[in-house]
Structures are given as structure tokens and as C-alpha cells.
Amino acid sequence: MAMIFLGGSRDIFELPVPAIERIGAIVAAEHGVLIGDAPGADAEMQGLLAGYNYEHVGVFHARNEPRNNLGDWAAYHVPPPDGAQGFGAHAGKDREMARRADFGLMVWDGASPGTCLNVLRLSVIGSPCVVYDTMRGTVATVHNTGDWRAMLHHAGHEVRRGVEARMRADERLAMEA
């Protein structure tokens, strides 16, 4: 069973039709799903999976309890480092999902540094990621860091600064490779 990391921007509250269809294909193929607990795209995808009564889902969370677990699936707690807040508190669970994933599917608003970093994390380990960019109305598959840099090139300076500010040293090195 392939493991698919589903994720996306917290500001997305309506999934594009092709992403909905792709998630339906994941369910039909009975792939495993790794998903976060954030509001926005994560919760929208969880709602879709719950509507299918899909069982092969693991919800990753940094807090003591998941913020969203709409299908009452297995929950995996990835505690944040001491003193971590905001994005830093949730980055560990994202890294863990990327580490376990064979493939990714991200719905990106063209602005979320966290979603962009998740695509990088997948590309570094050679896990292809389909990216639905709702800002540009495009879909692309990112296979490697070169593809990821091309994706980031279309983002604005503010997005690139946000991504760079959130990167760990190993992610920065991987991006430059």
C-alpha cells in the first residue's frame, strides 16, 4: 500500500475539483493517507475522506489532541520541540509525514510557506508530489528539488522569504543541491 501525504494551505476552504477527483482515486486504490490536523485544506480533505468512510488514514498532530480528526482515525502525536510556537510547533509533524510518504498531494494557495516546504521535503527524498496551485489555476508534479525551485520561482518575494525563514539548515542544504 502506497502512503500519500495529503496537505495544503490553511487559507483554502474549497478544494479544486481535480484534487477531489484525485483523492477519490486514492480511496479507490486503497492507498494509505497521512494528513495533518490543521484547519483549511487539511480539514477539507479530512471531510472528503470521512464522507467516503475511508479507514486507511492517519492524522498527525503536535498538540495533545488533534485540532481536527473528522473520521476518528488513528492519531499520531509528534510533540514540538520545547518552546516552539506557531509554525515551528507543527513543522515536526509535517516532516514526519513527508518522511513516511511515498507520494504527496498538496493544494497550495501560491502563498503558504508551510505547504511549499512540505513539497520540498517530499522532493528531497524522491517522493513525487502533485501540486494544485489555486492562485494560478495550475497543476504540476514536483519530482525533485529542481522542479521545486521552478515552483518557488513563480511565487512572490514574500513567499520565498517566508520559506527561507522557516527552513532548517538541512532543508536549506537540500534546496541548494
N, C-alpha and C positions, 0 to 999 in steps of 0.2 A: 504494500500500500504506500503510495507516494504521500509525502507530507507537504501541504500547501500552507504557506504563511499568508493569511489574508489581512489586509490593513489599509489604512488611509487616513486622510486628513480629518481632524476633529470638526472642521467647519463644513463638512459635507453631510447633508441630511437627506439626500436623494441620490441613489446610485444610478449611474448610466445604464441604459438597457443592455448594452453588450456585456457589462460587468455582471449584471443579474443573470444573463444567459450563461456566462462562463461559470458562475457559481452553481447554476443548475447542472452544468456538465460535470463539475467536481463532485456534486452529490450523486449524480447518475453513475459515475465511475467509482464511487465509494472510496475516494481519497480521504486521508486524514486532514483535518483542518486545525491550524494553530492560529489563534486570534486573541487580540488584546481586549481589554475591558473598557476602553475609552468611549466617551460619547462621540457622536458623529459617525464616520464611516464604519468603525468597529461595531457600534450598536446597530447600525442599519444592516450590516452583513449578518450579525447575530440574529436579528429579527427575521431575515430571509431564511437562514438555516433552521431556526426554530419553526418557521412555517412549514418547512419540509419534514419536521420531526426528525431531523438528522442527528445521528448519535455520535459520529466519529469526529468530535470537536473537543479541543482543549482550550480553556480560557486562561490566559496568563495575566497576572495582576501583581502590583507592587504593594498595595495597601493590604491590611489584614484580611479584608474581604473584597471580592471583585466589585467594581462600580456597576458593571453590567454583566450578567450571565443569564441571558434571556431563555436559554434552553436547559438550564440547570445541569450543565455539563461538568465534567471533571475540571477542577480549578487548580492551577499551578502557581503557587506563591513564589515570586522571585524578589526577595527583600532588597530594598535600595541600600546603597552604602550609607553609613552613619552620616547624618547631617544633610543628605541630599534632599533637594526640594525641586518642585516644578518638574521640568523636563528631565532633569538628572535623576529624579526619583523613579521614573518609568523607563529610562533607557536600558536598564539591565534586563528587563523582561523582553524588550524588543530585540536585544542582542541574543537572548536565549532562543526566541522563536526563530530568528534568522539562522542560528547555529543548527537547529533541528530540521530546518526546511530543505526540501528538495527543489521546490519552486516557490515563487511568490506571485501574488496578485495584489496590486496596490491601486487605490483610487486616490489620485493626487489632485489637489486644487491648484497646483502650479506655484504654491507659496509655502507650504508646510515643510519646514526644515526636517522635522522628525520623520515624515514619510519619505522624503528624499534620502535621508540617512539609512533608512531601512532598505531601500533599493540598493544603496552602496554596499551594505552589509551582505546582502544576498549575492551581489555581483562578485565580491571579493572571494567568496567560497565556491563560485561557479554555479550557483543556483539561479537559473533564468527567472526573470520577473516581468510579468505583463503589467504595464503601467497605463492606466486610463487617466489622462490629463484632462480634467474637466474644464480648466481655464482655456486651453487651446482646442479642445474637442478632438484630441488625437489619442491614438493607442500605439504603443511600441513595446517591443520586448527588449529588455536590457539583459545582455548576456555576460558582460564584462565591464571593467572599470572605464574602458574607452567609451562604451555605449552610455555609461552613467555620466561621464563628463560631458558628452554631447547633450544628454537630457538637461544637465545643470546649466549648460551654456544658454539654453533658451529661457532660463529663469532670470529674474532681475538681480541686481547687485545686492539688494537687501536679503533675498533668499540665500544667495551664496554666502554672505556674511553670517547669516543665522546658522547655516550648515557648518561652516568653519568654526564658529564659536562653540558648537555642541560636539564636535568630533573629539574622540580620544586620540592620543598620539598614534596608536596602531592603525586607526581608521585613516588618519591623515597620510601615513606612510603608504597604505594600500591605495589611496586615491592617486598618489603621485606615481605609483608603479606602472 
